[in-house]
């Protein structure tokens, strides 16, 4: 990506994500979420830097930042549910919630970059707020 070879970077990430499966391995799914976030970043850079065509002739218009972010959000939901259901430590749960917030905020920003505020952006921000309940409750005054 640093070499601005967006087509090659896309091919590598799509190869890594080829068997995007809903396995029971939470670590594999978490890695897939990170790969999807990176893929969305590559798509965004390719869209900004190449004016519709990447170095190998692939049309960037076919690539979807929001599509990669939507897949990442859906997969992160599953990761978060599995981590919560297996009663992992609060640190791990908080980390996964922060990733969910990041994904939702990036998705909302992607929607907003299209020029107008729409329901999809609002829904993504609302989902980020729901996931961002990692703050501890304030102490009670006795």
C-alpha positions as semicolon CSV with decimal commas, in nm:
position;residue;x (nm);y (nm);z (nm)
1;X;0,000;0,000;0,000
2;X;0,288;0,235;0,078
3;X;0,415;0,177;-0,275
4;X;0,074;0,281;-0,408
5;X;0,025;-0,059;-0,567
6;X;-0,342;-0,069;-0,469
7;X;-0,435;-0,347;-0,710
8;X;-0,166;-0,574;-0,569
9;X;-0,256;-0,486;-0,210
10;X;-0,622;-0,558;-0,287
11;X;-0,535;-0,895;-0,439
12;X;-0,329;-0,997;-0,136
13;X;-0,601;-0,896;0,109
14;X;-0,874;-1,066;-0,093
15;X;-0,659;-1,381;-0,103
16;X;-0,619;-1,369;0,275
17;X;-0,993;-1,317;0,316
18;X;-1,089;-1,578;0,055
19;X;-1,226;-1,828;0,303
20;X;-1,408;-1,573;0,520
21;X;-1,586;-1,825;0,730
22;X;-1,788;-1,819;1,042
23;X;-1,566;-2,065;1,220
24;X;-1,566;-2,101;1,593
25;X;-1,212;-1,959;1,613
26;X;-1,256;-1,609;1,754
27;X;-0,892;-1,520;1,685
28;X;-0,930;-1,600;1,313
29;X;-1,247;-1,392;1,292
30;X;-1,076;-1,101;1,472
31;X;-0,790;-1,121;1,220
32;X;-1,043;-1,117;0,937
33;X;-1,198;-0,801;1,083
34;X;-0,856;-0,633;1,085
35;X;-0,795;-0,747;0,726
36;X;-1,132;-0,606;0,619
37;X;-1,048;-0,273;0,784
38;X;-0,719;-0,267;0,595
39;X;-0,899;-0,358;0,273
40;X;-1,139;-0,066;0,321
41;X;-0,839;0,162;0,372
42;X;-0,677;0,032;0,051
43;X;-1,002;0,089;-0,139
44;X;-1,024;0,444;-0,005
45;X;-0,662;0,520;-0,097
46;X;-0,708;0,371;-0,443
47;X;-1,021;0,579;-0,494
48;X;-0,844;0,900;-0,390
49;X;-0,518;0,837;-0,568
50;X;-0,594;0,678;-0,900
51;X;-0,900;0,846;-1,044
52;X;-1,095;0,529;-1,127
53;X;-0,817;0,294;-1,246
54;X;-0,551;0,110;-1,045
55;X;-0,209;0,011;-1,179
56;X;-0,330;-0,319;-1,319
57;X;-0,633;-0,175;-1,497
58;X;-0,893;-0,277;-1,239
59;X;-1,172;-0,021;-1,206
60;X;-1,178;0,123;-0,857
61;X;-1,547;0,202;-0,897
62;X;-1,612;-0,171;-0,851
63;X;-1,439;-0,161;-0,513
64;X;-1,649;-0,067;-0,218
65;X;-1,518;0,089;0,099
66;X;-1,860;0,066;0,258
67;X;-1,894;-0,299;0,152
68;X;-1,570;-0,396;0,326
69;X;-1,672;-0,198;0,635
70;X;-2,016;-0,361;0,643
71;X;-1,854;-0,707;0,631
72;X;-1,614;-0,602;0,907
73;X;-1,903;-0,474;1,120
74;X;-2,104;-0,792;1,077
75;X;-1,805;-1,012;1,157
76;X;-1,714;-0,796;1,458
77;X;-2,069;-0,838;1,592
78;X;-2,018;-1,213;1,586
79;X;-1,676;-1,182;1,751
80;X;-1,823;-0,963;2,024
81;X;-2,112;-1,203;2,086
82;X;-1,876;-1,502;2,110
83;X;-1,637;-1,321;2,344
84;X;-1,925;-1,215;2,570
85;X;-2,083;-1,560;2,568
86;X;-1,759;-1,735;2,665
87;X;-1,718;-1,504;2,962
88;X;-1,379;-1,372;2,859
89;X;-1,199;-1,117;3,074
90;X;-1,335;-0,765;3,080
91;X;-1,018;-0,639;2,911
92;X;-1,078;-0,859;2,607
93;X;-1,445;-0,762;2,591
94;X;-1,355;-0,391;2,615
95;X;-1,097;-0,432;2,338
96;X;-1,352;-0,596;2,108
97;X;-1,608;-0,325;2,188
98;X;-1,352;-0,056;2,099
99;X;-1,293;-0,229;1,765
100;X;-1,669;-0,233;1,708
101;X;-1,684;0,141;1,781
102;X;-1,397;0,201;1,537
103;X;-1,566;0,002;1,261
104;X;-1,902;0,176;1,311
105;X;-1,744;0,522;1,315
106;X;-1,550;0,450;0,996
107;X;-1,868;0,325;0,834
108;X;-2,059;0,638;0,936
109;X;-1,775;0,857;0,808
110;X;-1,785;0,668;0,479
111;X;-2,156;0,737;0,447
112;X;-2,108;1,103;0,535
113;X;-1,831;1,144;0,277
114;X;-2,092;1,098;0,008
115;X;-2,213;1,449;0,083
116;X;-2,524;1,435;0,293
117;X;-2,640;1,311;0,630
118;X;-2,851;1,003;0,588
119;X;-3,014;0,737;0,801
120;X;-2,732;0,489;0,743
121;X;-2,476;0,724;0,898
122;X;-2,702;0,792;1,195
123;X;-2,762;0,419;1,244
124;X;-2,387;0,349;1,234
125;X;-2,317;0,620;1,492
126;X;-2,598;0,486;1,714
127;X;-2,449;0,138;1,694
128;X;-2,110;0,283;1,790
129;X;-2,268;0,448;2,093
130;X;-2,436;0,123;2,195
131;X;-2,105;-0,061;2,173
132;X;-1,927;0,215;2,365
133;X;-2,066;0,121;2,702
134;X;-1,721;0,026;2,828
135;X;-1,710;0,306;3,082
136;X;-1,736;0,205;3,443
137;X;-2,032;0,321;3,639
138;X;-1,968;0,616;3,867
139;X;-1,927;0,540;4,236
140;X;-2,233;0,576;4,452
141;X;-2,237;0,849;4,713
142;X;-2,321;0,704;5,052
